[in-house]
Structures are given as C-alpha cells and as structure tokens.
C-alpha cells in the first residue's frame, strides 16, 4: 500500500474512532451513567436523563450519520478518491 493509502485509512479509522467515542458517551454516558445527575433538569416535562435514554440519543445518532457522511466526503476529496 502506498503512503497515500496508509494516510487515507489512518484518517478514515480516526474518524470512525471519534464517531464511536461520541456514540458511547451519548448512549452509555448520558443515558445510563450520568442519568441520575441529569434528572434534576426537566425537558418537556421529563427528566433530562430519561429523555436522553429514550429520545435524545436517537436524535444524536441521526445527527452523527450526517456528520460522518460530510466528514468522510472531505477525507475522500483530500485523498482524491471521491466520486464525481
């Protein structure tokens, strides 16, 4: 594999790692670990920790799909492997 190929996969795997870190923090951290601390804040009549576990994490995950697609497009353009 060429140097560009190694750099491309390093950038791609770095992006995947970062997306998975955010996914873990949102799903496990905000939905489970920090839920008792967040429950003191109300959102729409529900405790924030409960809201993150039930609704907020899904909104974050959908947003992460769009962010991942945009960032992956930038990586593809940087290494000239994008589709025209």
Beta strands, then each sheet from edge to edge (+ up, - down):
strand 1: 42-43
strand 2: 46-47
sheet 1: 1+ 2-
end
